[in-house]
Structure formats: C-alpha cells, structure tokens
C-alpha cells in the first residue's frame, strides 16, 4: 500500500518515535554528565548502554524517515515540533536522585515500547516492510533494557537510603527484585507477598 495518504501516516508514526528517541538520547547524555555518583557499576554500565542503543535507534529512524520520503528539512521540522514530550520527566534531572533518574528512564522506555508496538502494527497494516521490520527490531532492543532496569533500581534505592540509614535492611534490594519479577510473572499472586519487616 504505497499511496500518499499511507506514506503520510507512516511518516507521522515514524517521526513521532524519532522525536521520542531524540528526547531519550539527549536526556540520557545529560544524566551521564550530571550524575557523579551512580551507586555502583550496574547503573553506570546501564546508562552508557542506554545511550549507545538509543543513538543507534535514533539514527535508524532518521534513515527510515528519509526512505519513506521525508527530506532533511522535514525531519528536523517534525522532530522539533514534537520535542519535549518527556520534559515532565527529565526537566529537573540534575536535582534528582539516581533512583528517580532511572525510574524516569523506565517510564521513557515503557513509552518507547508502546510507540514501537504501534509503529510495527502500522507498518504491517499498511504493508510497509521496512517500517514493520525496523519497529520490531527496535521493540526487541528496548524490552531487555526495561527488564535490566527493573533489576537495577532496587539496589540503587537501597544504596541511596543507606547513606542516611546505615542500619537498614540490606536484603531489601534482593527482596525488591524478587517482588518485581514475581509481579510480572504469571504466578505472582500465588507466591508469597515478599513483605519483610525486620
């Protein structure tokens, strides 16, 4: 299906996701520059991995936008018009604790997953193989990042709390990871509630 209306629809979806990835890319770069203490190598490695993967996805989307018929000026115009969609999450990044920064990254990546699901469905529906193929590839790239981030965040929370509460329950990080994994599993309700007060 390659008529002007379908091309315009595809470009709209592609450029929306392009703007989202651009926001994530710029925000993560700021996070890396501003977060001096990332509370361990996991968070540090994750942010650098996120920065690299987001840059690749962004570049791929720019190329796809050109393939679909958008010129350089049109890409810049559309992305500029859609800019700032994550401003509510990232606007005060320098004042946030690392755990909140990672929480906002999780939110942004969740939005990206939904956006890629929509883009993939649109590509399939409008028979655009390049769009569907890239969207699915990117969706499969983002979902492991979400899983990894949900594993990292509890440890960062405990590390931050331990500064003011050195006698806290240090097992809380593992408990938090297990509870999150259980909640996402098919058997979450059948297992123990993971409530520890000691």
matplotlib code that plots the C-alpha trace (Angstrom):
import matplotlib.pyplot as plt

x = [0.0, 2.0, -0.2, 0.3, -2.1, -0.4, 3.0, 2.0, 0.6, 3.7, 5.9, 3.7, 4.3, 8.0, 8.7, 6.8, 9.0, 12.0, 11.2, 10.8, 14.1, 15.8, 14.4, 15.7, 19.1, 19.6, 18.3, 20.5, 23.5, 22.7, 22.2, 25.6, 27.2, 25.4, 25.1, 28.5, 27.7, 25.6, 25.7, 27.6, 28.8, 25.4, 23.7, 26.8, 27.0, 23.3, 23.2, 26.1, 24.4, 21.2, 23.0, 24.6, 21.5, 19.3, 21.8, 21.6, 17.8, 17.6, 19.9, 18.0, 14.7, 16.2, 17.2, 13.8, 12.2, 14.3, 13.4, 9.7, 10.1, 10.8, 13.6, 16.2, 14.2, 11.0, 12.6, 14.1, 10.7, 8.7, 11.1, 11.3, 7.5, 7.3, 10.2, 9.9, 7.4, 9.5, 10.1, 7.9, 10.1, 13.5, 13.1, 15.0, 17.4, 20.2, 18.2, 17.0, 18.4, 19.8, 16.9, 14.4, 16.5, 16.4, 12.7, 12.2, 14.3, 12.0, 9.0, 10.5, 11.5, 8.0, 6.6, 9.1, 7.9, 4.3, 5.4, 7.3, 4.3, 2.1, 4.7, 5.1, 1.3, 1.0, 3.8, 2.1, -1.3, -0.1, 2.2, 5.4, 8.0, 10.9, 8.7, 7.5, 10.9, 12.7, 9.9, 10.1, 13.9, 13.7, 11.0, 13.1, 16.0, 14.1, 12.3, 15.5, 16.6, 13.4, 13.9, 17.5, 16.5, 13.8, 16.6, 19.0, 16.6, 16.1, 19.8, 20.2, 17.3, 19.0, 22.3, 20.8, 18.9, 21.9, 23.6, 21.1, 20.0, 23.2, 21.4, 18.6, 17.7, 20.3, 18.4, 15.7, 17.3, 17.0, 13.5, 12.5, 13.9, 12.1, 8.8, 9.0, 9.9, 7.0, 4.6, 5.4, 5.2, 2.1, 2.3, 2.8, -0.4, 0.2, 3.6, 4.5, 4.0, 7.6, 6.9, 9.8, 9.9, 13.0]
y = [0.0, 3.0, 6.0, 9.5, 9.0, 5.9, 7.4, 10.4, 8.2, 6.1, 9.2, 10.6, 7.5, 7.2, 10.8, 10.6, 7.8, 9.6, 12.6, 10.3, 8.7, 12.0, 13.2, 10.0, 10.3, 13.9, 13.2, 10.2, 12.2, 14.8, 12.1, 10.7, 14.1, 15.2, 12.0, 11.9, 9.0, 6.3, 4.0, 1.1, -0.2, -1.6, 1.8, 3.3, 0.5, 0.6, 4.4, 4.0, 1.0, 3.0, 6.0, 3.8, 1.8, 4.9, 6.7, 3.7, 3.5, 7.3, 7.0, 4.1, 6.1, 9.1, 6.8, 5.2, 8.7, 9.5, 6.2, 7.0, 10.3, 12.8, 15.3, 16.6, 19.8, 17.9, 15.6, 18.5, 20.3, 17.4, 16.4, 20.0, 20.2, 17.0, 17.9, 18.0, 15.2, 13.9, 17.3, 16.5, 13.5, 14.9, 18.7, 18.7, 15.8, 17.5, 17.7, 14.1, 11.2, 8.4, 6.1, 8.7, 9.2, 5.5, 5.5, 8.2, 6.2, 3.2, 5.4, 6.7, 3.2, 1.9, 4.7, 3.7, 0.1, 1.2, 3.5, 0.7, -1.6, 0.9, 1.6, -2.1, -2.6, 0.4, -1.0, -4.4, -2.9, -0.5, -3.2, -1.3, -4.0, -1.5, 0.1, -3.1, -4.7, -1.8, -1.3, -4.9, -4.9, -1.8, -3.2, -6.3, -4.0, -1.9, -4.7, -6.2, -2.8, -2.5, -5.9, -5.0, -1.6, -3.2, -5.4, -2.5, 0.0, -1.7, -1.9, 1.8, 2.7, 0.7, 2.3, 5.8, 5.0, 3.5, 7.0, 8.2, 4.9, 2.7, 0.1, -0.5, -4.0, -4.5, -7.6, -5.1, -4.9, -8.6, -8.6, -5.8, -7.5, -10.7, -9.0, -7.1, -10.3, -12.1, -9.3, -9.6, -13.4, -15.5, -16.9, -13.6, -13.9, -17.5, -16.8, -15.2, -11.4, -10.7, -8.4, -8.3, -6.1, -6.8]
z = [0.0, -1.3, -1.8, -0.5, 2.4, 3.7, 3.3, 5.3, 8.0, 8.2, 8.3, 11.2, 13.3, 12.4, 13.2, 16.5, 17.6, 16.2, 18.4, 21.4, 20.9, 20.3, 23.7, 25.4, 23.7, 24.9, 28.4, 29.0, 27.8, 30.4, 33.1, 32.4, 32.6, 35.8, 37.9, 39.6, 41.9, 40.2, 43.2, 41.6, 38.3, 37.2, 37.0, 35.3, 32.7, 32.1, 31.3, 28.9, 27.2, 27.0, 25.5, 22.8, 21.9, 21.8, 19.5, 17.1, 17.2, 16.6, 13.6, 12.1, 12.4, 10.7, 7.8, 7.7, 7.6, 4.5, 2.9, 3.4, 1.6, 4.2, 3.4, 5.9, 6.5, 7.1, 9.6, 11.6, 11.5, 12.7, 15.4, 16.6, 16.7, 18.8, 21.0, 24.7, 25.2, 28.1, 29.6, 32.6, 33.4, 32.5, 33.2, 36.5, 36.0, 37.8, 41.0, 41.0, 43.0, 40.7, 41.6, 40.3, 37.2, 36.5, 37.3, 34.6, 32.2, 32.8, 32.1, 28.9, 27.7, 28.5, 26.3, 23.6, 23.8, 23.2, 20.4, 18.7, 19.1, 17.4, 14.7, 14.0, 13.8, 11.5, 9.2, 9.0, 8.4, 5.6, 4.2, 4.8, 5.3, 6.1, 8.8, 10.3, 10.3, 12.0, 14.5, 15.6, 15.7, 18.0, 20.1, 20.8, 21.6, 24.2, 26.1, 27.6, 28.7, 30.7, 32.3, 33.2, 34.6, 36.9, 38.2, 38.9, 40.5, 43.9, 44.5, 43.8, 46.1, 49.0, 48.2, 48.5, 51.6, 53.3, 53.3, 55.9, 57.3, 57.6, 59.7, 57.2, 55.9, 53.1, 51.9, 50.7, 47.2, 46.6, 48.0, 45.8, 42.7, 43.6, 44.2, 40.9, 39.0, 40.7, 40.0, 36.2, 36.2, 35.6, 39.1, 41.0, 43.1, 44.1, 45.6, 48.9, 49.2, 50.0, 52.9, 55.2, 58.3, 60.5]

ax = plt.figure().add_subplot(projection="3d")
ax.plot(x, y, z, "-o")
ax.set_aspect("equal")
plt.show()
